[in-house]
């Protein structure tokens, strides 16, 4: 008798690994004073340091490996032992905590990290419910990032604010259509191709099964569960990465790593 389960492939391809290294170096949220502007500059950087780029590429095929010098390993949440405050780039104190606890330095990164953790549970536990949590957190991350950037925009452009309130809510797609082009100086989200198609697919799944469920239950073939988990890479991770680039913001390492996550596949488990 055979049963089925999901699992990640052990490694990504050499091309994916090379691209991942270059994306971290060129667009990541690292603090290296040198930011390459081309793949050739990335290779030259490592060669000058005596790094064998073929060996580095092979090592980075393993999703557990990190890109030296350019991958930011810091997470969004850290422990605070006493009084601490979060200060925005404009100097405003956003939040202050006077006792020990956990401090979230980036709301949208925390949502994205939670999405990735739920994605991994969806794979490891064959869990549609974990996938729904992944999608809910992923879309929350997209909206939180746009709201963070809108807040900065409003500080700099008080005469041309991007506003919503408890009584006047702006939905996500309206923010994508109106807010992002304004903040980017005319750059628009592409509504054609693989990324947009996966975004719409996952949004429909999130809306129907996590936000507004109508049926008492539902079935999910393994191949569809794997397909939807794989769609997270383009439909949410690469999607939010593109918004970062439109707004000329560095892309968090956790987002880049999600784009270059290995495929999820359905495997047959033979039982006696």
N, C-alpha and C positions, 0 to 999 in steps of 0.2 A: 504493500500500500504506500502511496506517495502523498506527501503533504507539501505545502508551498510556504515560502517565507520571502521577506525582502532582505537585501543586503547591499551595502555599498561595494562598488568595485574597489580593489585594493589600491589602485594608483590611477592618476590622470595621465593623459598622453604627454609625450615630450613637448609637443607644440603648446599644449595648454600650460605646462610648467614654465616654458620660456615666456609665454605671454603673461603669466601670473607674476613672474619676477619683474618684468618690465612695467606692468601696471602698478605694482606696489611702489616701484622706484619713481615713476613718472607722475602718478596721480594720488598716491597714498597719503595718509595723514601722519607721515613720519616727521622727525625733527632734524633729519640730516640736512646740513647746510647746502649740500649739492643736490639739485633736483634735475635729473636728466630730461632732455626734451625729445629724445629719440631712442629707439632700441639699440642703435649703434653706440650711443653714449653710455647706455647701461652696461653693455658688454665691455666697452673700454674701461669703465670704472672698475669693474671686477678684475679685469686683466692687469690693470696697474697695481692692484692690491695683491697680485699673485694668486688669484682664485681661478681654478680650473672651471670654466663656465659649463663644460659638458658634465662634469661631476656635480656641479651645483644644480643644473637642470635635472639630472637623474635623482638627486636627493629631494628636490622640490616636487617630484611626481608623487611623493608620499604626502597626503594631506596633513599629516601630523608634523611635518617639517616646516620651518619658517624661513622667510627670506632675510638673510643677514643684512644689517645696516639700514634696511628700508621698511621692514614690517613693524608696525607699532603693536607691541604686545600688551599694552595697557587696556584694561577693560573699562566699562562705564561706571562700575560701582566699586566703592572702596570703604573700608572700615574707618570710622572716626572715633577717637577715644575721648574727645571733649568738644569744646566750642569750635565750630568751623563754619565758614560761610562760602557760598558759591558766588563768584563774581563774574559777570558777563564781560565781553570784550570791550564794552563801552564804560566799564568801571562800576556799573550798578550792582549792588548786592541783591541777587535774585532770591536766595534762601539762606537762612541762618539757623543752625542747630546748636543748642547749648548743652547737650548731653551725649553720651556715647550712642552710636548707632551706625546705620549704613547711609552713605551719601552717594547719590546718583549724579554724576557730573554731566551726563548727557542723556536726556530723556529718550530721544529717538534711537540712540545707540543701545540703550537698555532694552527697548522694545525689540530691536533687531536681534540682539543677543538671545532674548527669550524666544524669538521666532526660530532661530537656528537650533536652540536646545530642544524645542518641541518637534522640529523637523527630524532631529536625530532619534527622538523617542518614537516618532511615526515609523521610522525604518526599523529600529531595534525591537519594537513591540508590535509591529504590523498593525498600527493603530490609526484608524480614520479620525478618531477624536483628537489625537495629538496633531494630525495634519490640520484640523480645523483651528486648533490653538495656534499653530504655526502661521496660518493665513491671517488670523485675527491680529496677532502681534506684528506680522509683516506689514499689513496695511496701516496699522496704528503707527508704525515707524515712519512710513512714507508721509503720513499726514503730520506727524510730530515734527519731522524735518522741515516740511514746508512752513509750518506755523512758526518754528524757530527762526527761519529766514525772514518770514513776514514781520516778525517782531523787530528784527534788526532793521528791516526796510522802513518800518514806521518811525523808528528813532531818527533815521536819517532823512526821511521825507514826511514830516508831520503834515504837510499840505496835500499829500497824495497817499493817504493811508489805505492799507488793505485791512478791512474790518469785518468782524463778525461778533455776535453776542449770543447770549442765551436765547434771545427772541429772534435773532437773525443768523441762522446757520448757513454757512457756505459749504456745499458738499465737495468731496474730494475731486471729482472730475471738473467742477467749476474752478477750483483752485489751480488745477493743472492747466486749464484752458486760459484763465485770466491772470492769476497771480504769478505763475512761473514766467510767462513771457514778459510781464512788466518788470519783475525783479531781475531777469536775465538780459534786459535790453533788447528783447525781440526774439530770443530763442524759444522754440516751441518743442513740445513733446511730439515725437513722430507717432502717428497713428496708423502706421503700416508695418508689416514685417513681424518677425518671430516674437520680439519683445512685447509689442502691444497686444498681439494675439494671446500670449500667455498671461499678460496682465488681466485682460478681459475674462479669460477662462477662470483664473483663480479668484477674481473679484466675484464672479457669478457663483462659484462654489462657496465662497465665504458668505455671501449674502443669503443664499438659499439654505445652507446647512448650519451656519453658526449664528447669523444675525436674525433671520426670519424663517426658521424651520416650520414647514407646514405639514409634513408627513410624520406619522408615529415611528417610522423606522425606514431604513434604506439599506441597499446592498452595494458593495464596492468590490469589483473584481480586482485581483492582485495587480494585474497589468495596468489598470486605471489608477490605482493607488500609487504605483511606481511612477506613472506618467505625471501625475499631479505633483508629486514630491520633486521630480526633476524639473518641472515647470517653474518651481520657486527660483531657480538660478537666474532665469531670464525675466520672468513675469514680475518678480519683486526685487531680487538682488541687483540685477543689471539695470532694471528700471530706475531704482533709487540712485544707483551709480550715475546714470545718465543725468538725473536731475542735479546731482552734485556738480557735474562737469558744466552743465548749462549755467549754473549759478557761480561757477568758478570757485568751488569749495573742494578741499581735499577729501578723498573718499576714505572712510574708515576701513581698517584692515579686515574687520569682520565681514564687511560687505564684499570686498574683493575676494576673500576666501570662499564666500558663499557662491559667487559667480563661478569660481573654479573648483567647486566641490566635485567629487567623483560621481559618476552615474549610479543611480539606484536600479537594481535589476531584480527580477523575480527568479528565485532558484527553487529547484525541486529537491525535496528532502525525502530520501527513500527510507522506509521503515520496514522492519521485518514483521 
